[in-house]
Amino acid sequence: MSELSVNHLLGIKYINKKDIDLIFETADHFKEVINRPIKKVPSLRDITIANIFFENSTRTKLSFELAQKRLSADVISFSAAQSSVKKGETLIDTVNNILSMKVDMVVMRHSSPGAAHFLSQNVKASIVNAGDGAHEHPTQALLDSYSIREKLGDVAGKKVVIVGDILHSRVALSNIYALQMQGAEVKVCGPKTLIPRYIESLGVKVEPDLRKALEWCDVANMLRVQNERMDVNFFPSTREYAQQYGLDKTLLDSLNKEIVIMHPGPINRGVEITSDVADSKQSVILNQVENGVAIRMAVIYLLASKIH
Amino acid sequence: MSQKVLLTSKEVNIILHRLACQLIEKHLDFSDTILVGIQPRGTFLAERLKDLLEKEYAISKIALGYLDITFFRDDFRRTNKPLEANKTQIDFIVENKKVVFIDDVLYTGRSIRSALTAIQSFGRPSEIELLVLIDRRFSRHLPIQPDYRGRQVDAINDEKVQVCWIEQDGEDAVYLINK
């Protein structure tokens, strides 16, 4: 087994195909571990990790915490809402104060794009980006690709469409990088107002028609409409969005093949996908969540092995 | 680098038969016994013994698993080379079973210490024994000794004991290599 080429996981853009392969191989072993009667290994018993979340999160935060605990790391978690950030402390000060308590690794979610990168250059700790604004969410993209690999055998050569709010989505950008790096073809689909203007410069085609996009693809990743990031109206109404870009069972069953349905969560049931699609056998949404723990264990383990 | 033959193919074969007989003496029909090959190199010996017990001694349905100890090792972040994980495959619960760890070489005892912790993830065995092909004497870091041994070897730290298997290396043999 080789090593990761990086000391931090800031985004998929900063790693390479070999890193992704190594993370997946390691995640295979951890997936076996988390299905044992006792789901814990002692590898990281002398590592302390701080989870710093300046933005709300359920899945990612729990998944990271669980991954860290399964590896026997000491974990401290804090959310910005209950912290001194509200009293005006700067990001570097907050993190340096945490690090002076002898923390080896920081997992951070922040609303500003580049926050993780900034931190990695200013503090002495291994940094894992758990989402920075609309920039990147690398572990989500890794677990998405890992779930495709698990379901379809390989990512290379597969056609993946990312549907919905591409403009505000860090999941979309990280997924585009990760999928293309592994040799998949990517299209995006959504209302024109929610597609970034220069998206095609990433080598991604835009398909405005959902049915055509679904007929083309092997995998559809349905993104959530991020109302909390919208300062103006990007589409006339939620109902109209659901009619044009929502995936329901009738549309899914009318396709001439079985496609894989993914969603990074949280789901707005009835908007981007209906309940019967989310709970259908073509959906791998809950597998994604399980794989998320294995992938995060792999990332943390591999980064920790570089801390000396 | 020089090398000396410690065991030839014929000697390995005789020892395998002896070890199989010693296992039968203790475990009889193996109904409550589980063989566990320690990854990566203990698996060959474990498979050979299972094969031998089934074909030559007509003992059926021997449970065999593979245990990877990578994530339980005590030298994580303490060596320069990254630790390489292998597949663990234990498709049964070891609760109240007699477990026999099988490895090719017993050296410092640290791998077996890790294996003792790792096996607990699959339940609480009633007892654990250790079978090794080569026991390197006077080199233990921990109070761990084998219950069944193929051959005892005195080797200094600069020397390496290499066990070759026909499946992997093209021949059955054990070499002492001077590094």
Interface residues (C-beta under 8 A of the other chain):
Chain A: M1 S2 E3 E25 T26 H29 E32 V33 R36 P37 I38 K39 K40 V41 P42 S43 L44 D46 L71 Y301 A304 S305 I307 H308
Chain B: D68 T70 F71 F72 R73 F76 R77 P82 L83 E84 A85 N86 K87 T88 I93 T117 A118 Q120 S121 F122 G123
